[in-house]
Amino acid sequence: MVWLGICYQGITQSVIIENGTIDSDRYIADILPVALKDDTQMLANEFTFQQDGAKPHTAKDTQLWCKKHFFDFWSKDRWPPNSPHLNPLDYCVRNELCHHMNWNHAVDKQTLINEIKQCVKKIPVKVVRRSVAS
């Protein structure tokens, strides 16, 4: 699984979960600290952290962690679970990432991971901004 966060200033570092699935405990331990660090570096405390309706995002422990650590946070009750206009990662950034991928180069798990990490860095900020602003 690949996790990315986006904001008007760009994209967070990617988090690659190579084995297993994501539950709320793993999401809190492996992903949310990256989101908090990168978002704070890009935007100070001038951002609202929001997520979609995935189970690890809506779990009680996750909601409590986010309320405690993020300066401003939209809870699961405020965020629509599936909207192409309100979830630019699923619809715009993923397409842009796939566009930059050299699929012939990704012949095994490690080269796929490396290709994803490199291609995330190639996504132009103007594409992210256009998606966030729409």
N, C-alpha and C positions, 0 to 999 in steps of 0.2 A: 504494500500500500504506500502511496505517496501522499504526503500532506503538504499543502502550501497555504500561506495566508497572503492576502493582498490588501493594499490600501492605495490611496491616491499617489503616494510616494514610490510605490513599487511592490515588489514581491519579497516575502520573507525567505529565509533559507529553506530548502526542502528538508523534510524529515522522511526518511525511507524506513518503513517497517518491513523487514525482510521475512520474518517468520511469525506465524500466529495471526491472531485477529486482534482488533482493537476493542477493548472494553473500556469502561470509564476509568478504571485504575491505571491502565496503560496510557490512555489519552492524557490523564492528569500528569503522569510521571514523565512521559516522553515527548509530548507535543505542546501542551499548554505553556510550559516554561520557555520554549522556543518562541511561541507566539508573543508572549509577554515581553521577552527581551527584545526581539526584532521590532515589534510594533512600537515599543517605547523608544528605541533608538531612532526610528524613522519619524515618529510623530510626537515625542515627549508624552504628555498625558492628554493630548488633543485628539483622541480617537474614541470611538465606541466599538467595543469588541462584540461581534455578533457571529452566530453560527447557523447552520441549517438544523433540520430535525433528526439527524442521525442519533441513534440510541446512545452512543457514548457522549454526545453533546447535551442530550436532554436528561441524562442521569442526575439524580439528586446531588451526589458528591461533586460532579462536574459543575453544576449550577452554583453550588456553594463555593467551590474553589474560585470560579470566575468572579463571583460577587466580592469575594475577599481580596483578590489580587489585582483585578483590572479597575482602573480609575472609573470607567463608565462601561456598563455591560448591559446588553439587551438579553433578557431571560428568554427561555424557550416559549413562553406565552406571547412574546411580542414579535417573534420572527416567523414568517411563513415557511413551511417546510419545503416547498418546491416552487420556485418562480424563476424563469429565465431572466427576468429583469432585475431581480434582487439577489441573484446568486451568480455573479460573474465568473467565479472560479469554475463552476460546472459547465458553463456554456462558452465563454470567450477564452479564458486563459488556457483551459485544457486543449481547445482547438489550436491555439497559437503554439503551445508546447508540442503537440503532435506535428504541426507544420515544420518545426525546426528539427525534429528528430531524424536521425539517419537510421532508418529501420534496418538497413542491411548491415550496419555496424553492430547492432545489438544482437549478438549471436548467442549470448548466455546471460545468466542472471547478473553477473558483475558488470559486464559491458553495458547492459541495459540500465543498471543503476548509475553508472558513470555518465552515460548519454543523457539520462534525465537530468542529473545535476548540472551538466554543462548547458543543456538546452534551456533550462529555467533561467540561466544567466543571460541568454540571448533574447529573451522576450523584451521588446522595447517598452520602456516606461510609458510612452505615448499610447500604446495599445492598452495597457492596464488603466491608464487615466481615462481613456475614451470609454472603456467598459464600466469603470466605477462611476463616471459622470452620467452615463445614460440612464 
